[in-house]
Amino acid sequence: MTYDVLIVGGGINGCAIAREAALNGWSVLLVEKDDLASHTSSASTKLIHGGLRYLETYDFKLVHEALQERKRLLKAAPNLIHPIAIVLPQDNSVRPWWMVRAGLYLYDALAGFGNLPRSRMLGRRDGALRLPLKNDTPGFLYWDCTVDDSRLTVLNAVDARSAGADIRTRTALTSAKRNQNSWTATLSDGTDVQAKALINAAGPWLVHVEGRLGQAKRNSIKLVKGSHIVVPRLFDGDHAYMLQQPDRRIVFAIPWVGGTTMVGTTEVEVPNPDHPEISAEETDYLLNAANTAFTRQSNRNDISYSWAGVRPLFDDGTGDLRTTTRDYVLEVDQQGAVLLNVLGGKITTARHLAEDAMSRLGKAMSRTIGTVTRGRPFPGGQFPGSFESLVEENRKAWPFLGPERTLRMTVAYGSDLGIMLAGIGTEDAMGTDFGHGLRQVEVDWLIEHEWAKSAEDILWRRTKLGLAFSKDQVATLSSYVAKRAGCAGE
Ligand SMILES: Cc1cc2nc3c(=O)[nH]c(=O)nc-3n(C[C@H](O)[C@H](O)[C@H](O)COP(=O)(O)OP(=O)(O)OC[C@H]3O[C@@H](n4cnc5c(N)ncnc54)[C@H](O)[C@@H]3O)c2cc1C
């Protein structure tokens, strides 16, 4: 068989394009060398946002597009994506008050109507929001959204598969030969596949994959590492803080799983995308940002977890990492069978990027493309009432789950939880207990429906239970998954 399109890379961009292409009726093969979202797409700040700070670099198009996507995503995955209030303490030594106020007005205007609440100044009634801060300076409150980035990536792949896409994880593209009308690609399992078009969505490995396609080396990509640390809760409440730094960067402090706060991010140019890790300097930078802002102090011993990811940014020649554009660039090359390269992008704008990519591919291959995902819910994202009423229904349907697990599983699976737990009436009926509320029925679901093949896939990318698990618990889960995933014959 000759696929219409072969997509290299199972991050948010590759999976979103697979969804868009499959729903347009194209035959799709997506290959991912590791797990879905195992790199940049699980290492983000987990915000679905317009990017307030991009206004400073006049990236109005990006901010407008991202804010429209924020609105769409909130409707399409109301279980997974939630509004969050962000406190922005004012620091006149970094930016004047009027500039921040004007930026927030513009942000609200670009978001348009029917979106999240509009920004406002912090007032007397906001004592609880100001209390955790060392200096009770004036400031602002505005709204964006949070997301579980890796789950959103996986759900793109699940939706793509429901429309016929073939998704193969732990399968790398090792080389590809370009003919006039098709590609012949060799995969790491030794098989050869044919496709009419090839999409290089390998994120930070774009140049590496170009080498495997026999393309010339380019200089138009910048690899910029960003890191986060996780510390014990720095403040109470569900809101976040956006902290202005003396170097004009911003650092977010956002509530995270298990009563923690994540603090990030940094920007450090790196020579290659492999095994990014937080450095001592980045750790100190983030600790300093948090300790300068909050009364609750943290040190290196308080850090329970950290992660680093590499942004594959299009080098727009600005030379400054802070101001390098976060917008995506798509390149179509028709010297033989079609090749499309994806550079840059954001978790927030991946659906828009995918629509744009398919429209360009459609033109290049003389095929009509429809707008198939604009109003389409993600798997588990369609339910009649509000998210809160779904949590309440699930609490009544499976009272033995307890409030915390009901909330966690409703966020993760939305209305699909009803399918996962159909016919289950007791805790014991959920099968083996792997600890911290993770039971066999959920693990089996993740193996059968979401390509989970290791304990790490389950603990860090399909759920965020990894922080709670002991080494022994991970080992027990690993051996179960190895046996079960082997039997699933994937
Ligand atoms: C620190 C940080 C914070 C961020 N915060 C946000 C945020 O809050 N909100 C937001 O919207 N965006 C954010 N972003 C941006 C966003 O995370 C990225 O733009 C996005 O994840 C990039 O996705 P991708 O699919 O291009 O790359 P990736 O997720 O890295 O996917 C590329 C995939 O290609 C695979 N691959 C490579 N070579 C091969 C091969 N030969 N064969 C098969 N597969 C291959 C890799 O294994 C990888 O999984 C952030 C980024 C960083 C780094």
PDBQT file of the ligand as one rigid body, heavy atoms in Angstrom, charges set to zero:
ROOT
HETATM    1  C1  LIG A 501      10.297  24.756  28.251  1.00  0.00    +0.000 C 
HETATM    2  C2  LIG A 501       9.181  24.866  27.270  1.00  0.00    +0.000 A 
HETATM    3  C3  LIG A 501       7.981  25.425  27.662  1.00  0.00    +0.000 A 
HETATM    4  C4  LIG A 501       6.937  25.513  26.751  1.00  0.00    +0.000 A 
HETATM    5  N1  LIG A 501       5.730  25.960  27.184  1.00  0.00    +0.000 NA
HETATM    6  C5  LIG A 501       4.692  25.997  26.350  1.00  0.00    +0.000 A 
HETATM    7  C6  LIG A 501       3.413  26.367  26.834  1.00  0.00    +0.000 A 
HETATM    8  O1  LIG A 501       3.218  26.611  28.021  1.00  0.00    +0.000 OA
HETATM    9  N2  LIG A 501       2.397  26.419  25.940  1.00  0.00    +0.000 N 
HETATM   10  C7  LIG A 501       2.559  26.120  24.629  1.00  0.00    +0.000 A 
HETATM   11  O2  LIG A 501       1.588  26.240  23.883  1.00  0.00    +0.000 OA
HETATM   12  N3  LIG A 501       3.762  25.722  24.144  1.00  0.00    +0.000 NA
HETATM   13  C8  LIG A 501       4.817  25.638  24.979  1.00  0.00    +0.000 A 
HETATM   14  N4  LIG A 501       6.038  25.222  24.531  1.00  0.00    +0.000 N 
HETATM   15  C9  LIG A 501       6.206  24.878  23.116  1.00  0.00    +0.000 C 
HETATM   16  C10 LIG A 501       5.783  23.441  22.800  1.00  0.00    +0.000 C 
HETATM   17  O3  LIG A 501       6.068  22.569  23.871  1.00  0.00    +0.000 OA
HETATM   18  C11 LIG A 501       6.501  22.943  21.553  1.00  0.00    +0.000 C 
HETATM   19  O4  LIG A 501       6.363  23.865  20.519  1.00  0.00    +0.000 OA
HETATM   20  C12 LIG A 501       5.928  21.632  21.041  1.00  0.00    +0.000 C 
HETATM   21  O5  LIG A 501       5.869  20.672  22.067  1.00  0.00    +0.000 OA
HETATM   22  C13 LIG A 501       6.796  21.104  19.906  1.00  0.00    +0.000 C 
HETATM   23  O6  LIG A 501       6.217  19.912  19.469  1.00  0.00    +0.000 OA
HETATM   24  P1  LIG A 501       6.859  19.066  18.308  1.00  0.00    +0.000 P 
HETATM   25  O7  LIG A 501       5.849  18.052  17.923  1.00  0.00    +0.000 OA
HETATM   26  O8  LIG A 501       7.347  19.967  17.244  1.00  0.00    +0.000 OA
HETATM   27  O9  LIG A 501       8.188  18.423  18.947  1.00  0.00    +0.000 OA
HETATM   28  P2  LIG A 501       8.354  17.143  19.894  1.00  0.00    +0.000 P 
HETATM   29  O10 LIG A 501       7.328  17.080  20.943  1.00  0.00    +0.000 OA
HETATM   30  O11 LIG A 501       9.757  17.083  20.367  1.00  0.00    +0.000 OA
HETATM   31  O12 LIG A 501       8.090  15.938  18.909  1.00  0.00    +0.000 OA
HETATM   32  C14 LIG A 501       8.997  15.542  17.905  1.00  0.00    +0.000 C 
HETATM   33  C15 LIG A 501       9.060  14.027  17.931  1.00  0.00    +0.000 C 
HETATM   34  O13 LIG A 501       9.779  13.551  16.800  1.00  0.00    +0.000 OA
HETATM   35  C16 LIG A 501      10.349  12.314  17.166  1.00  0.00    +0.000 C 
HETATM   36  N5  LIG A 501      11.413  11.933  16.237  1.00  0.00    +0.000 N 
HETATM   37  C17 LIG A 501      12.598  12.550  16.046  1.00  0.00    +0.000 A 
HETATM   38  N6  LIG A 501      13.320  11.885  15.101  1.00  0.00    +0.000 NA
HETATM   39  C18 LIG A 501      12.563  10.837  14.677  1.00  0.00    +0.000 A 
HETATM   40  C19 LIG A 501      12.753   9.788  13.735  1.00  0.00    +0.000 A 
HETATM   41  N7  LIG A 501      13.877   9.657  13.023  1.00  0.00    +0.000 N 
HETATM   42  N8  LIG A 501      11.774   8.883  13.559  1.00  0.00    +0.000 NA
HETATM   43  C20 LIG A 501      10.609   8.961  14.285  1.00  0.00    +0.000 A 
HETATM   44  N9  LIG A 501      10.392   9.937  15.203  1.00  0.00    +0.000 NA
HETATM   45  C21 LIG A 501      11.339  10.870  15.394  1.00  0.00    +0.000 A 
HETATM   46  C22 LIG A 501      10.882  12.596  18.583  1.00  0.00    +0.000 C 
HETATM   47  O14 LIG A 501      11.087  11.400  19.316  1.00  0.00    +0.000 OA
HETATM   48  C23 LIG A 501       9.793  13.492  19.162  1.00  0.00    +0.000 C 
HETATM   49  O15 LIG A 501       8.875  12.767  19.986  1.00  0.00    +0.000 OA
HETATM   50  C24 LIG A 501       7.112  25.080  25.425  1.00  0.00    +0.000 A 
HETATM   51  C25 LIG A 501       8.324  24.528  25.024  1.00  0.00    +0.000 A 
HETATM   52  C26 LIG A 501       9.344  24.393  25.948  1.00  0.00    +0.000 A 
HETATM   53  C27 LIG A 501      10.613  23.731  25.552  1.00  0.00    +0.000 C 
ENDROOT
TORSDOF 0
